[in-house]
Amino acid sequence: QVQLVESGGGLVQAGGSLRLSCAASGRTFSSYCMGWFRQAPGKEREFVAAIRRTGGSTTYADSVKGRFTISRDNAKNTVYLQMNYLKPEDTAVYYCAADVNSSWPPRVKAEYEFWGQGTQVTVSS
């Protein structure tokens, strides 16, 4: 089992920045890939970014490439999502997720076995 707790969401103006954190517990953190997804009202949950077990590889959705950065600190059992140049269309609940089977790249919801409760990000225009 893996337990995930997100933090760092909030309200920010367009063009601003936020950093989300996701603290993991349970299985050895460095043994699985981590991802971030988001879900806006009335829309499907969509892939944002993922990072490999050691942090050596990352992958991003086209909509956030160049603006968002995923990273992880295996010593702190934490994955981060640095979000810069935020846009109103980035408004959503953001979820971190764990892919314990560690397929790569895990860009599909079904590949993730464990999910956090989500944190709200609201970007005002």
Long-range contacts (C-beta under 8 A, 24 or more apart in sequence): 1-26, 1-27, 1-114, 2-26, 2-27, 2-32, 2-98, 2-100, 2-113, 2-114, 3-114, 4-96, 4-97, 4-98, 4-114, 4-115, 4-116, 4-117, 5-116, 5-117, 6-94, 6-95, 6-96, 6-116, 6-117, 6-118, 6-119, 7-119, 8-119, 9-94, 9-119, 9-120, 9-121, 10-120, 10-121, 10-122, 11-122, 11-123, 11-124, 12-86, 12-121, 12-122, 12-123, 12-124, 13-123, 13-124, 14-86, 14-87, 14-88, 14-123, 14-124, 14-125, 15-85, 15-86, 16-86, 16-123, 17-82, 17-83, 17-84, 17-85, 17-86, 18-83, 18-86, 18-121, 19-80, 19-81, 19-82, 19-83, 20-80, 20-81, 20-83, 20-94, 20-96, 20-119, 20-121, 21-78, 21-79, 21-80, 22-78, 22-79, 22-80, 22-81, 22-96, 22-116, 23-76, 23-77, 23-78, 24-77, 24-78, 24-79, 24-98, 25-77, 26-114, 27-98, 27-100, 29-72, 29-74, 29-77, 30-54, 30-74, 31-100, 31-102, 32-98, 32-99, 32-100, 32-101, 32-102, 33-98, 33-99, 33-102, 33-103, 33-104, 33-106, 34-70, 34-72, 34-79, 34-96, 34-97, 34-98, 34-99, 35-96, 35-97, 35-98, 35-99, 35-106, 35-107, 35-112, 36-70, 36-79, 36-81, 36-94, 36-95, 36-96, 36-97, 37-94, 37-95, 37-96, 37-97, 37-109, 37-112, 38-90, 38-92, 38-93, 38-94, 38-95, 38-121, 39-92, 39-93, 39-95, 39-118, 40-89, 40-91, 40-92, 40-93, 43-92, 45-95, 45-109, 47-107, 47-108, 47-109, 48-81, 48-94, 49-81, 50-99, 50-105, 50-106, 50-107, 51-79, 52-102, 52-104, 53-102, 57-104, 57-105, 59-105, 59-107, 61-107, 63-89, 64-90, 83-121, 86-121, 86-123, 87-123, 88-123, 88-124, 88-125, 89-123, 90-121, 90-123, 91-121, 91-122, 91-123, 92-120, 92-121, 93-118, 93-119, 93-120, 93-121, 94-118, 94-119, 94-120, 94-121
